[in-house]
Every structure is written in C-alpha cells, then in structure tokens.
Amino acid sequence: MTDSLSKLPLFATDIEIAIAVVGKARASEWKRSVLPVIEARGFPKFDPLHGGRPVPLIRHYYDAYLGLAQPIHTAGPDGEERLGEWKKSRRNRTKTKWGDP
C-alpha cells in the first residue's frame, strides 16, 4: 500500500501536502486552520529555495505525531529461570583487593 505522501515530490506546496494529509475536500480548511498550529509545534518550515516543504520531514513529523516513530517492542522467548542464583551467599564471594566484592 502506498500512502499519499509518497506520491509527492521531495518538496511539496502546502496545498499538495494538505490534499495528501486530509484529502481534497478538507485541504483548504486544513491549510487555513491546522497548518499554523502544527507549524508552531515543529511541522517542517517552508523552504523558499525549493518552493515547498520537505516531504521526508513531514513524514517524520507525522510518524512521531501518530506514535509510529517509537520502536515496537516484541516479547522474545524467555530463557531458563534460575530464581535463586542472583542471591549468592556472601561466604562464596571472592574478595577484591579493596576488601569488598
């Protein structure tokens, strides 16, 4: 499945981004009311040299916004449990040259 951001050029205009994010019907409203709010929260700035905003950074912004940028932790297989091993007797410990183990 390809997302709409992947169809944009490297630097896209605000209206191109708006259409990709919320669709054509809501693009003007998103550009007018949402864009100023998210720009204040770190949304990538307009690059006048390239005439648009950097799409890879926009993708990164939304990945973080949606919680997709965080690593996904999966449970791995457990090893053999040795519950008493961490608590060895003090008598069995070897002393270091400083006196404490």
N, C-alpha and C positions, 0 to 999 in steps of 0.2 A: 504494500500500500504506500503510495506516495502522498505526502501532505502538500498543502497548497504553498507553503513557504519554499519548498524545494523547486517549485516552478518559477520562482522569482529570479531576477538577475542578482549578481553579487551585491549591488547597491540598488535599493528599490525606493520609489517615491512613497510618500505617506499614504496616498490613496491605494497604491498597489498592495502595500502592507495591510491596510485596513480591509481590503477585499479578501486577502488571504487569511486574515485572522477571524473576521466575523461575517464575511460574505458581502455580496454586492448591495443587498437591501439595507444593511445596517452600517455600511462603511462610512458614510458621511457623518452619522451620529458618533461613531467610534472616534473618528478623526477630530471632531469638534470637542467632545466631552471627555473621552477616555485618554487620548494621547497626551494632553498636558499633565494629567495626573500621573500616568506611568512614567513619563519623561522625568518628572521630579523625583521618581523612585528608582532611577537608574536605567531606564529604557535608552537604548543607544541613540546618540545625537545625530542629527542630520549632518552629513559631510558635504560641504559646498563644492569641494574639488570634484567629487564624483556624482553630485546631484542626487543623493539619496542617503538612506540609512543602511549600514552594513547588515545584510541578512543573516550571516552566521552569528553575529552578536545578538540579533533579535531572537534567533532560535535558542541561543544560550539563555537569554533573559526569560523566555517562556518555559524552558526546561526547569530553570530554578523556581520560577513562579508556580509551576504546577507540581514541584517536588520531584521532578524526573532527573535532576542533576545529582541527586544524592545516591550513593551506592546502594544497591539492593543486596541485602544480606540473606543468604540462604543457610539453613541449618545443614551442617555436614554430619557424617556419621560419627557417633560417639566412639571413643576408644574404650578400652577395658578400664573399669573403675577400680581404683586402689585407694579406698577411702582412708585407711589408717596410715598411709605412707608419708603424708605431709607432716605428721606429728611424731617424729622420731624421738626416742629417749635422749635426754641430754647426755647420758653416760656414753652413748655410742658416737657422739660427735667428736671430731678431732679438733683440737685447739689450734688456733693460728699462732703465729709468733707474737701477736699483740695480746694474746690471752683470751679473747672472745672468739667464738665461731663466726 
